[in-house]
Amino acid sequence: MTPAPFFIIDDRRTQDFSTPLGKAWYLVTDTVMGGLSQAQLSSDCIAGHQCLRMRGDVTLENNGGFVQIALNLTGDATQNIKAYAGIRLDIYGNGEQYNVHLRTTDLAHPWQSYRTSFLATPAWQTLYLPFSAFKPHRTDVALNLENLKRIGLVAIGRAFHADLAIARVAWYADDTDKRHEQVAST
């Protein structure tokens, strides 16, 4: 059976922090470990697109260095995940580099994840990030998508002002047209 071209995780049809899957995005900063980075999460509309927006300042002071928005995933999101090739993101940013972090039930420590980076330009864009691009961070355990439990969009590793908006998160199928495409702005 061929999967649908996309499995929608969030398309911002809700105008709060919740997703169509019934889970809510939340903000995490390095203050959980004594860092001093600050951020806020808001529901916004940028260039005609409903979105979630994370804005803040990443600082390396006090052993800090990250702000992120995270979403815990339900069984619905991972039930047929092996039929998909990666993550589609519709994003808008401030010209900075950001990460996507995946966490699974196989990881025991909060600093472990599977990561890939992307550039968030100051225009709406659609990115296709293959699961094969996610590299283990501080773990030797291979990424097992069936154990996926959380996705995070992260500003990390250097002092800078973060401003990242996201209008859609979806899994995409192998046969999806993966050309980099601009999202039409209004």
N, C-alpha and C positions, 0 to 999 in steps of 0.2 A: 504494500500500500504506500503510495507516494504521499509524503506529508504536505500540508499546506505550505505555500511559499514563506509564510511568516507565522510565528506564534507570538502574539502581542503580550508583552509583560506589562507595559504601561504606554498609553497613548494620550494621557492627560485629559481624557474626557471628564474626569472628575476635576474639580478646581480646588481641591485640597491636597493633602499629602498622600491620599489613598490611591490604590491602583484598581483596575478592573478585576484583579485576582483577590481583592479583599485585604491585602497587606498595605502598610503605609511606609513611605520613605521616612528616614530619620537622619539627623545630623550627628556626627561623631567628630570630636576634635582631640588633639593630643593632650588636652587638659586631663583626660582620663589617666594619663601617666605622668602628670606634673608639668606638661608643656604649657606654653602661653599663647598658642595660636587661637584666633577668634574667627567665628563665622556665623552666618545666619542662613536659614533655608526659608524660601518664600514661594508662594504660587504667584506667577507673573504672566504677562503677555508681552512678547517681544516680536515686533514686525508681523503682527497678526497670528502668532503661534502661541497657544497656551503652553506653559512650561513650568517646570520647577527650576528655581534659580538658587545656586549656592554662591554666596559672596562672603569674602573674608580675607584675613591676612595670615599667611603661614609664616611662622618665625621659628628659627632654630634654637632660640633661647631656652634654657632649662631643659635641654635634651628633647625639645619638641621637633615639629616638622611636618604636620599634616592636618588637613581638614577634609572631611568626606561626607557624602550622602550615601546611605546604604539602604538596601531593601532585602529583607528576609524573604526567601522564596518558598512557595507552597509546593506540595506534591504535584499540583496541576502544571506548574511551570517546568518541572523536571521529568514528568512521566514519560514523555517521548523525546527527550532532549537529544538522544543519540541519532535521531533522524535529521538533526539540524547541524549546520556547519559552523555557525558562529553567531555573533551578536551584531545587530543593526542598531546604531544610535543616530538619532536626529539631534544635533547639538549646535550650540552657539556659544562662543567664548570671547576671550580677550587677547587672543594671539599667544596664549601660553600652552605649555605641555601639561597634560593631565594623564592619569592612569585609570584603568579599569582593574579592579581587584575582584577575583572570585574566591570564595571560601567554600570548603566542603566539610562534611562530617569527619573526614580523614585527618583534618588538621587539629592539633591539640592546643596550639599556642596562638594568641591574638596577633602576633607579628608574622605569622605564616600566611601565605596566599599564593595565588597564581595571577601574574600581572602582565599587562601590556600597556603601552603608552599611545597617546594620540595628541595631535595639535588641534586645539579648539579655536578656529578662526573667528573673526568678528562678522560672520555671516552664517546663516543657517546652512548646514551641510549634513549629508547622510554618510556615515562611515560604516563599513563592513569589517568587523574584526573577527577573523577566524579563530575558533577555539585552539587551533594548533599554534597560534601566535602567543598564547598565554604561557609564560615561563614560571616554574616553581620558584618561590622566594622563601629562603630559609627552611626548606624542606626537601627531602629526597623522594617524597611520595608523588607518584605520577597523578596528574589530574584525572579524576574519575567523575565525569559529568553526572552520572546517576546519583552521586552523593552531594551535588551542588546544593548549598543552603543559603548563600548570600552573594549579592553583587554590590559593589561599591564604586562610586566615581570619586576619585581622590586627587586632591592637590597636595603634593608631597615632595620632600627632599631638599627644598631650597626656600629661602625667604622670598616671597612674592605675594602680590595681590591676586587672589583667586576670584574669578567671575565666570561661572559656568552655568549654562542653561540647557535643560534637556526636555525635548518635546515627545520623544518616543524611544522605547527600548523594546526590542523584539529579537527572537531567535530567527535566523534565516536558513532556508534549506540550501543544499548543495547546488541545486539547479537554478537558484535565484539569480537574476541578472545582477551581478555584484559591481557594476561600474560605479565609480565615485560620482555621485549626482548632487547637484545643488537642490535644496528644497525651495520651492517657489515662495518668495516673500510677497506680502501684500502691501 
